[in-house]
C-alpha cells in the first residue's frame, strides 16, 4: 500500500507551483472534454468552463499546496452524476498521463497518488449511496 501523503503537513512537493497546477488542470480538462467516455458527462454537467477550471485549480492548490483556497464540497456534485467505475478509471488514465507528460516524475507521482485516493473516495461514496460497500481500487496499485 502506498504511504498516506495526507499525514505530512505542508506542500505535497517543494517544487510544485500555482502555475504548474493551473497548467495541469487546463490541459487535463481540455483532454477530458474531448474524451469519448468522460467528455459527455463533463459537457452535460459543466455550464461555465472558465469558472469550473478556476474552482478545480483552487481545489488542486488546496490539495497540493495546502493553500485552503477551495471552499466547496467536491463530493456532492459527483454523487448526482451517472458515473461508473469505467468513468473513474478513464479520468485517472487521462489525469495520470497528463501529469506524467507535463510534470517531472516525482511531482507527477505526488499528483497521481492524490488523484487515486480522490477517485477511490468518490467511488466508495457512490457505492455507499446505493447501499453497497466498495473497497479502494486505485490507491492500492
N, C-alpha and C positions, 0 to 999 in steps of 0.2 A: 504494500500500500504506500502511496506517495505521502510524504510528510505534509502535515496540515500547514499551509502558508499563513493561515489566519492567526496562528499562535505567536507570530513575530510582529511586534509593533513597527510602525514606520512604513516607508515605501517598499513595494514588492521587489524593487531593484534600484540601486542608486543612479543608474543611467537613464531611467525612464523619464521622459519629459511630457509636458502637456501637448506639445506639437506632435510627438510620436503617437500619443493616444488619439488625438484628433485625426491624424492621417490614417491610422489603422481602422478607426470606426468608419470614416468616409469611404475608404477603399472597400472594406468588407461589405458595407450596405449597398454600394454600387453593384457589387457582385451578387449579393443576396437578392436584390430586386430583379435581376436578370435570370435567376436560377429557376429551372422548371418546377422544382418541388416546393421550395420555400418562398419563391418570388410572389406567387399569387396570394399567399397568406399575408405577407407584408403589404402588398399593394392594396389589399382589402382593408387591412387594419390601420394603416398609417395615412392620415389625411394631409399632414404638413411635414414633408421630409426634412426641411431645414430645422424645424422645431424638434423633430424626433432625433435627428443626428446630434443636435445640441444636448438633448437630455441624456442620450446614451453616452456621449462623450463625458458628461458630468458623472454618469454612473461609473464608467471605467476609471475616471480620475479618482473617484472616491474609493474604488476597489484597489487600484494600483498604487496610488499616492497618498491615500488616506486623507484627502482634502475635505471630505464632508460636503462637497458641492451638490451631490444628488440628494434630494429630499423626498423622492417618490417612493412608491411601493411597487416594485417591478413584478412581483408575483401575480397580482390581481389581473392585469391585462392578459397575461399568458393563460390564466385559468379559463378564460372565456373563449379562447381561440380553438379552432378544430385541429389540434396538434396531436401527432402520433410519435412514437419512437423514431420513425424514419425522419420526421422533421428535425428532431433534436440531433440525430446523427448527421444529417446534412448540414445543419447550422454549424456544428462543431467541425465538420470536414472543411467547410469554407473558411471558418474563422481561423482554424489552425493553419491552413495553407497560406492565408493572408498574413498571419503573424510571422510565420516562418520565412515568408518572402520578403517582408519589409523590415523585420527586426533582427538584430544579432541573435544567435541561438539561445543564449542564456536569458535574454529578455523575452523572446518568443515563448520559451518554456514557462516563464513567470505568468504570461498571459494565458497560455494553454491550460496550465494546472487550475487556474481560477475559472476559466470558461467551462472546463469539465465539471467542476464542483457546482457551478451555477446550473448547468444543464441537468445534472443529477437532482439537484434541489427542486427544480421546476417539474421534472418528470415525476418525482416522488410525490410532490404536492398534487399534481393532476391525478395520479393514481388514488391518493387518499380521498380526493374529492369524489371519486367514483366508488369509494368503499373498498378499494383494493390496497394491497401492500406491494410496494415496489422497492427493490434493492438498487443501490447505485450501480450504474453500468459503465460510466465514463471515467470517473476519477480513480478507478482501480486499475486502469490499463497503463 
